[in-house]
Amino acid sequence: MSSDTRKALGLISIYTGLLFFLIGFAGRMKSDFHSRLEISTAGFYAAGAFAALGVIMLLLSFKGKRS
């Protein structure tokens, strides 16, 4: 996998994490929704996982470009 591909996948993963964070935040703010705590918690966990994966992929893409 090339460095540019890793960089693109890392950015996609970070933005997917941002999307899941916004879903979790919206689930937390919706006060009359039945399962808001479960949705917000799952959204925050997924956001953390995707953001961490994206940062790792970005760091690996920069390391590969220097070699």
Backbone bond lengths (Angstrom), bond angles and torsions (degrees), N, CA, C in turn:
res aa  C-N    CA-C-N  psi(-1)  N-CA   C-N-CA  omega(-1)  CA-C   N-CA-C  phi
1 M - - - 1.443 - - 1.535 107.27 -
2 S 1.307 116.32 132.21 1.459 119.54 -176.20 1.532 111.01 -78.65
3 S 1.301 114.46 167.24 1.467 121.02 -178.69 1.525 111.39 -66.03
4 D 1.317 116.56 -37.69 1.466 119.87 178.96 1.524 111.81 -67.63
5 T 1.326 116.20 -36.05 1.464 119.57 177.29 1.526 110.68 -66.57
6 R 1.331 117.31 -42.36 1.462 120.46 177.42 1.520 111.07 -62.88
7 K 1.315 116.89 -40.36 1.455 121.05 179.43 1.536 110.46 -63.79
8 A 1.337 116.99 -43.04 1.464 121.01 179.36 1.525 110.95 -65.20
9 L 1.328 116.95 -43.58 1.467 119.84 178.67 1.524 111.39 -66.26
10 G 1.322 117.33 -34.81 1.460 120.51 176.53 1.520 111.93 -64.06
11 L 1.334 116.70 -43.62 1.466 119.74 178.36 1.522 111.94 -66.78
12 I 1.327 117.12 -39.48 1.465 120.35 176.52 1.525 110.01 -61.97
13 S 1.312 116.87 -40.96 1.460 121.14 179.88 1.528 111.69 -66.21
14 I 1.328 117.41 -39.95 1.465 120.38 178.32 1.525 110.56 -65.01
15 Y 1.323 116.77 -43.20 1.467 118.96 179.33 1.525 112.26 -70.06
16 T 1.320 117.84 -30.59 1.464 120.06 173.16 1.525 109.90 -66.50
17 G 1.334 116.83 -38.54 1.463 120.28 174.57 1.513 111.72 -61.74
18 L 1.326 117.18 -39.75 1.464 120.81 176.54 1.523 110.84 -63.53
19 L 1.328 117.11 -39.96 1.457 120.88 177.52 1.529 111.03 -62.26
20 F 1.324 117.48 -45.48 1.463 120.28 178.90 1.529 111.39 -65.73
21 F 1.342 117.54 -34.15 1.455 120.07 175.30 1.522 110.83 -62.69
22 L 1.321 117.11 -43.19 1.460 120.45 178.83 1.524 111.71 -66.42
23 I 1.334 117.07 -35.86 1.467 119.64 175.41 1.524 110.57 -64.67
24 G 1.335 116.78 -42.93 1.463 120.13 177.48 1.519 112.14 -64.59
25 F 1.330 116.67 -39.12 1.458 120.70 179.10 1.529 110.86 -67.01
26 A 1.328 116.80 -40.76 1.465 120.24 177.87 1.527 110.59 -66.05
27 G 1.329 117.04 -38.29 1.462 120.09 176.95 1.521 111.86 -64.64
28 R 1.305 117.09 -34.09 1.457 121.09 178.75 1.537 111.40 -72.10
29 M 1.339 116.63 -35.53 1.463 121.03 -176.16 1.531 112.84 -79.51
30 K 1.313 117.68 -23.53 1.467 121.03 -178.57 1.517 108.23 -77.74
31 S 1.319 116.91 103.31 1.460 120.77 -170.13 1.531 113.60 -79.66
32 D 1.327 119.39 -26.15 1.455 119.52 -176.59 1.530 113.26 -99.82
33 F 1.330 117.27 11.49 1.457 121.31 178.94 1.527 108.73 -85.78
34 H 1.334 117.39 140.57 1.469 122.22 -171.50 1.533 113.01 -68.12
35 S 1.319 118.72 -46.66 1.466 121.66 -173.34 1.517 112.09 -107.47
36 R 1.319 117.83 40.97 1.460 119.81 -172.74 1.520 112.90 -68.99
37 L 1.313 119.29 -34.72 1.460 120.35 -178.85 1.522 111.74 -68.27
38 E 1.334 116.86 -41.11 1.461 119.98 179.78 1.524 111.26 -66.76
39 I 1.330 116.71 -41.06 1.460 120.45 -179.24 1.523 110.31 -67.86
40 S 1.322 116.88 -42.74 1.462 118.50 -178.42 1.521 111.38 -68.06
41 T 1.320 118.10 -39.51 1.459 120.84 178.73 1.526 111.12 -65.45
42 A 1.324 116.97 -44.63 1.462 120.49 178.39 1.525 110.59 -64.46
43 G 1.316 116.87 -38.50 1.460 120.10 178.13 1.514 112.30 -63.84
44 F 1.332 116.95 -41.74 1.463 119.89 179.96 1.525 111.86 -68.59
45 Y 1.330 117.22 -38.91 1.467 120.01 177.51 1.531 111.30 -66.10
46 A 1.324 116.62 -43.66 1.467 120.07 178.53 1.524 110.58 -64.53
47 A 1.325 116.68 -37.84 1.466 120.36 178.77 1.524 110.56 -62.95
48 G 1.305 116.96 -43.28 1.460 120.46 178.60 1.517 112.22 -63.88
49 A 1.322 116.40 -41.00 1.460 120.15 -179.33 1.529 111.25 -66.84
50 F 1.330 116.99 -46.03 1.460 119.80 -179.84 1.525 111.59 -66.91
51 A 1.323 117.28 -39.79 1.469 119.65 179.68 1.530 110.57 -65.74
52 A 1.326 117.68 -41.46 1.467 120.39 178.44 1.527 110.69 -64.43
53 L 1.319 116.92 -42.24 1.456 120.45 177.61 1.526 111.00 -62.44
54 G 1.324 116.49 -41.24 1.460 120.21 179.26 1.509 112.82 -65.02
55 V 1.326 117.34 -41.71 1.463 120.60 178.96 1.527 110.56 -65.40
56 I 1.317 117.04 -41.63 1.466 120.20 178.60 1.525 110.87 -62.89
57 M 1.329 116.65 -42.66 1.461 119.31 179.59 1.527 111.52 -66.85
58 L 1.331 117.13 -37.37 1.464 119.23 176.84 1.523 111.48 -65.22
59 L 1.319 116.52 -42.46 1.462 119.11 179.14 1.525 111.53 -64.61
60 L 1.323 117.25 -38.97 1.462 120.03 177.87 1.523 111.78 -68.29
61 S 1.331 116.87 -31.58 1.468 118.52 179.70 1.531 110.29 -70.89
62 F 1.322 118.29 -35.28 1.460 120.12 178.07 1.531 110.86 -71.61
63 K 1.331 116.39 -34.74 1.461 119.72 178.58 1.523 110.51 -67.15
64 G 1.321 117.28 -39.86 1.447 120.98 -179.49 1.517 113.06 -69.15
65 K 1.323 117.03 -28.12 1.452 120.18 -178.12 1.536 111.45 -74.11
66 R 1.319 117.97 -29.87 1.459 121.57 -178.84 1.517 112.39 -73.74
67 S 1.339 118.15 -29.86 1.461 120.73 -176.17 1.508 112.22 -73.59
